[in-house]
Amino acid sequence: MKSLKITDYQKRLDIPANEHKVLDFWDQTDAFKKSIESRPESKSYVFYDGPPFATGLPHYGHLVASTTKDVFPRYWTMKGYRVSRQWGWDCHGLPVENIVEKNLGLETKKDIDDLGVDKFNDACQSIVLKYATEWKKTIRRLGRWVDMEHDYKTMEPWYMESLWWVFKQLWDQKLIYQGHKPMHICPRCSTPLSNFEVTQGYKDVKDISVTVEFELTDPGKVTNTKDRVFFLAWTTTPWTLPGNLLLALNPKTQYVLFKGSEPGKLYIAAKKRLADIVGDSDHHIIKEFAAKDLDNISYQPVFPYFQKTPQAFHTVLADFVTTNEGTGIVHIAPAFGEDDFAVGQKYQLPLVQHVGMDGKFTAAVTDFAGLLVKPKDDPSRTDILLIKYLASHDVLFSKQKITHSYPHCWRCDTPLLNYAADSWFVKVTKFKQQLLDNNQKINWLPRHIKNGRFGMWLENARDWAISRDRYWGTPLPIWQSDDGDTICIGSIKELEQLSGQKVTDLHKQYVDQLVINQDGKEYHRISQVLDCWFESGAMPYASFHYPFANKDLFEQNFPAQFISEGQDQTRGWFYTLHVLATALTMGTKPAIPVKEPTSSFKNCVVTGIVLAEDGKKMSKRLNNYPDPEMVMDKYGVDALRFYLLSSPVMKAGNINFSESGVGETSQKLVNILWNTFTFYKLYCPVTPVTTPQPKHVLDRWLVSRTHQLTLDVTKTLDGYDTITACRLLQDHVTDLSTWYLRRSRDRFKEDPASAGIFGWALHQLAILLAPLTPFITETIFQNLDGVGESIHLQSWPQANLHLIDSLLQEQMKTIRLVVQNVHQQRQQAGIKLRQPLASAQVTLYTDTPIDFNPELMELLKDEVNVKDITFNHLDRSEDAASTLKVVIDTNITPDLQAEGDARELVRQIQGMRKELGISVDQHIATILPDWPRGFTDYIKQKTLTKTLTKGKKLMVTPLS
């Protein structure tokens, strides 16, 4: 077995190389497995891990997620809980299909059908784990403990069977229905998307808006003139105009009839919008109307394709019409858009779909048949053709380039269409209140997510479209007869019994061949597959193969204590987890036996986005971020982990990733911690005490400070707050090195008890840091205690409240503020610290005078090298802006100068000892040109000089 023992503490430790040794040590000692098995089965801590796709390589966002998912399982393991960690792979859905389509040169769904569903799905399955090896390498390098050998895959038949069971439970509760609703569809993928998928793909685009003239068939209804009269309607989607069937006006808005610059034409628009419509052109208002006076007035369609549609081509009143932009009149194409669809339903219009699911104009649109309405490479191309048509038919009033937010497919980046399509839905709106109630039981970090981003999303929750008109996914378990009767299947066994066939694979190419004959009817499976978000949202049950296996184990460990992902998952994985768990646990006889309805998780850490250093999105094309593997190999994983864990990204904030920031963390935390530890090993050859009994004021302070740190870090990690925990630990490492160690190094030679306390404090600190920086703490632990068992198998320390001396800590804090101010005063006066001063006056502004411990006063005088320090106390009201003020006596007497010179000589001799490589306990002979005779013994004692003689220059000789 490879050992982590260090043999030469004076040699610089190669941090990244040492981390590889730690990884081997964990593998060879089976540390991860032992960390689980050493904790009782009856005391479990459940963590759900959302499955990633292995069709891409891990990036910084994955590193944040994996670090978070490693810290808390390690922490709760050390607190005595059994924390099983199973890795999962997301295998189905459009992300995989899009890659295969590109690889095989498939452009449309027809291309897939021509190829064959079996061949297409086989190709999908072959690439699902394309980068699994790279993922395993990165996850291991990151130090994350998770079982990747016994992973779950959403494409496994047993996983899919549990999905069918979940679906059947919703079906039995009458929460599943088939509907024809306006949804965003991806024309390239020819399938609807759920509303939370749509929110992931919005981006600002440049489009062309048009104001179109719709001529009244009977102008006499609004004027007695012989001029032609037109309604002016505005739209940002010219491609929907061929499907226009109605015009809508706001019932509370005033409208005007006005004459513009074109002779023989009059126009109607909202009075409030008139100035923007006409701009600087000549015009005058002829007449004003209330909206109700313009209701149900017929007009001529601008395109001829559907002019015979019954009940069409007249005005209606609708509250959703606004006057914030446009003309106050909107055109209605009922097959496109939620508001348009509702109006069409209200007036019982037939559903005219002049665009197919493939995003192309249908054959009925004869002038543009077969054209993509929103081509991905040039989204405005078809709109421009339509605008030219309008202009040639003299019905184009105006056009304008606009920038607006438009939804795109979150996977293939194709512009989406809001399209009335068939889909299967979960009736989320039926139990929305229960979703809101369950959300109040969840501990969110940061807290504002509960009633903010997540809570507001729940408030506006719509029914969830869960079916996809695709191929590579879990098939909907619905068989349907010709007369519309349906059978929902909830298990493989049930399908085998009803079909009379053996079932080993649940994918589309297999189950679509199975026919059910029942009561004289023949049932065939419907064509759709499940939304892959349904698969990930059901992972708590499917990863256990519940309820077909592990039934008691699952029920005893549901819901999970902890989950974590990025803030985008408030509308993705967090949401689907929440919806499915709520549906499965509500009612008088819930599908999962629980006392009350619940979400599937109790605590959720929501992380933010890692951006490039310039604030832009990380992009391989722009090469604007350092390779994660390079960063880990240059600075070490501990530094990267701590850098991320201490950043705003841990509270749903964004972070501009800085390589120099990781380097700074390496220096200020990892290197200082290691250097502090190496000092202990080099100069404190004692075993750490297990029960410190401090006597010296610095030791008492360190023991108190360590127990306080234990109390505070435990509280913050219990609350899933790594940012505060990192700050506390970083401050302690700094204090331990720059204050305690620097003030104590001379004492350790004479006081082994203090050295033992120092070792105890290092031991405690290593354990507190272990979940966050697992590598360096493992190395320290193995060389400090030499027990062989991993630090991550140790128990989390308990703070002893009786050993926390709050008064001492506060006084030490004040003393250090005085030190800081005296050093500033010295610097301003140009006086080195080695030069003793006679006195200093300190004024403290406090509500209560401080009676300093005499030991602290001696410590202070020694630290600032001042013979006498006087404290004055003033009420805080005298100077509310200040805590203290310091004035030093800068008058240096000959005696003070001599002492300062002696101190400087000691520094020079010690420096030469180091240059010559003389060991710290070896005596020397020293030659000096001169020295203050009153400080001969002082110089000899401080430098281990046996003989001190006078010569031409400083010389140091080691003595045997």
Phi, psi and omega in degrees: 000135177292136182261148175263011182292135177262130181259336182229101183279351176274347178275137181297134180276127174279099188302306181300318180295322179295326180296325176295324177295322179295318178301317178295321179299315179297318180297314186287334179262002181056040188298318181297311180300318180295325182297332178276310187290339180281352179256145186293142178298332183283352182237076185260152173235118189261132180231126177260134181246116178294133185282131173270165170278142176260016178274358175223165182275151178294143179235187185299327176300320177292325180294320177299311182299314184290325177296315179300318182286351176263322185301307188287321172301321176298315182299310183289334172296315180294338177274006171102010182261150174273116184241095176284141183225105182253128177282151176223154178241130172278119191245336188258172168106180184302324180305318180286315181302318182299321180294316180295317178302318179293316181297323184264359179069034180266127185260328187226170175297327178299323177299322179293316179299320179294322178293320184113130182300322182296315180293321180295312180293325176298320178295321177298314182297328184290338183253356187306318183253036184305317184250022182302320180297316179296322177298314181298321179297313182293317181297320178295315181299327180288350180083011182282129175267111178204144183279101179263355179273331179246052185283166170250147178234133184293351179265358179290139180305322182291325177292315181296326179297319177295326176298319177298321178297315178301313180301318181296324178296319177293321179300314182294333177276004182059038177260000178249132175212159176260132183220162177245100187224156173291124177220160174282129176244152172262112183296330179290318181273348179053048179208150175289157173241150176285160186298328180283337173290322181298322183296341182279350188241015179287139173206154181287130180226160175263127180227180177242122173264150181228147170251120189249145180265119177251112188280133177291137177286334179227085183296342180297345178287345181235344183202157179263357181285168179269002180292154173283144183241137184229136165282139175256116179241142186247142177210148174262000181233075181306332182295343179276348186299324177300338179262014180295135178231339182215165167238139183243138177239156179278126186294343184256009186254144174274137179243157181230150169259123184224158178254131179257204184277344182272123183293145175082005181234136171240152186229152176241130177203172179292135181301321182295334184263357190301316183301320179287330183289313186269339180060231182268000184286157180292140178195161169206146182279132179263322187200150175248150181225146162281151184303323183297336180285347181252009181286141174060044174256130185280152177218168181268133178297144180279340173241145188271359195293328184233034188290345180266009180297124181294148177067012187256173172065058171210169182273152175222166177253136182212132183294335185286348179289130181245168175242023178284334179205173178074218186242358186082004175229128179241147177274146185245120170242095192304339181276358186223106178108143186295314180295317180299317181298316181297319179295317178301319178294320182299320183262014172054044177275146172294151183277106180266111180250094182276000177232136179275174178298342179275003177081014181248148174300140179284172181297336181295332179273077195301324183286341186227014185307135176086353179279139171292131183283334178225075181300135183298321184284337180206082188300338183266357188302312182288324176302320180298320177297319178294321179295320177298321177298313180300317181295318181292339178258013173058038176236012176266111180280314179198164174219156184204138174282135180227157171246123180214167181275127185227139183282141176233156178299128185292350180247314184257356173069020176278139175302134182274160175240137175275108199226135176283110186226162175279140175201164172260138187235151164265129185281069184298323183298338181291329182237031180300321180297322178293324175299316179295318180296316180295327179298327181292344180271353184269138173268109180261141172231115003286158188295331186293344179297326186305304182258000178263253188303315182281313182298319179292326176296319178294321179303325183255021184299139175245170176297143190265117176282110188253357181260148178231134179277061186229201192232309188268089181186179177283119181298142171299131185276052182240125174251137187230142177268171181298331181271009175093359178290146185231151172233128176256127183261136183246002181197164176296317180301317180296319179294319179297319181294319184281330182265339183074017182238149174285134183242120178241344181218134185259010181287162189307316185295342180262308186287336178294343179275348185271125181249138178251126176250121184210130178053039176079008180244153178249125184248134176240148180292139173293163194277337191287161172244166181282146170305132182294341175291332174297321181295316181286327178292337180265007185299330178304326183267314185292327180292340175265354190056038179285144358264017184280343178208161174054032186299309181294319181300316181294312185295330178286343186238025179243137000277176180285149175286332193207137167220166176200139172200184179285164185296338177296339182281357172298335178249015180230254187296315179304318183293313183291324173303314184293316182296310184292318180296318179299315180296325184278348184244004180259169180096171181288331177232078184295150180297327174251121185292106178224162181286326181208158180303144184210158167282179180266003181213151182258325182231137182223121174264119182257119182261161181264204185249136175269114180258168174292166185299332179275005178088356179273165176295139178297132185219127175297324181296319181278345181051048187255022176208152180284145179299129182305320181296322178296317180298317180294321182282342180269316186249344184096152182289323181304316180296318179295315180300310184296322177301314180289317183293337181265002187262166179299344180299339181280354175232045175065015176267166177267155178225133173274103188299129181236119177299321179295330176295321175294319178298320178295319177298320178301317182288312189281335181250294189295311183292317179296318178299314181294318179296322177296318179294318181295327174300316180301315183291328183278321191242000179230071184285059178228159177278137177302139178286154178263332178230092184293138175235077189288144176242314180293147184299324179292323178291319178297320178296317181295318179296314178298314182298321181292318178292324176296318178299316179301315179298314186287318180293321177300316180298317183289320179287329172299328179267010176061035182249092181282334182298310179294319179300317179296319180297316179299316183289320177298316178299321182291319178299317179297313180298319181298320183278307189275349180240293185298307184296315182296325180277349188245350190303324179287331182290327187299331180294328185255348187229085180301331179296318178295320178298322178294324177292321176301316178296319177300316181296322177295320178299312180296318181296318180300318180293319180294329180275343191305314181296331184272318180234080191289339187279302184295327180289326176297317181295316178299314183298315182295331181265349179268313183259327180065035185272340180090321177285144183298149175299333183281359172261357182282164178273144177294134184291152176257134178284132176266105185296334181289339181262005176269111180258091184296323180296315179298319180296319179293318179294321178295322178298318179292318178303319182289329173294320177297316179304313181301318181290321178297317178300321178295318179298319178298315182298318179295327180272353180072034181247122181293156182294331181288347179274112179297148175240157185285317187201166174210145177250126179243125176252120179256133176258099184222158175285331181230126178303145182257126175260095188290141172304131180304326178297323179293324179295319178294320177299317180297312182298322180290320182294316184267355178060049178235133186291321184220132179233128180248135180254134172242143181243130175235148177299144183302332181294341179294328179202084186296338184278346186246152172260318178202161175225145184233136172231124181256151175274112185269005179283118184253113179281165177303321180295318178295321179297318180298317179296320178297320179296320180297318178298321180294322178295320177302316179300317181294319180294317179296323178296320180290322176305315181295318180299323182276355178073028180283130183296158189293339183252011183268136179280159183223166167250135186236136173245131179230145175299323179191163175198159177294117187298332180288355184238024180299309181297323180299314182295316182295319182293315184290334186249005184056043178270124177278313181233131180240114183233166183265138178206185185287328181212166181295127176220142180233130180232125179290143179255142181282000000 
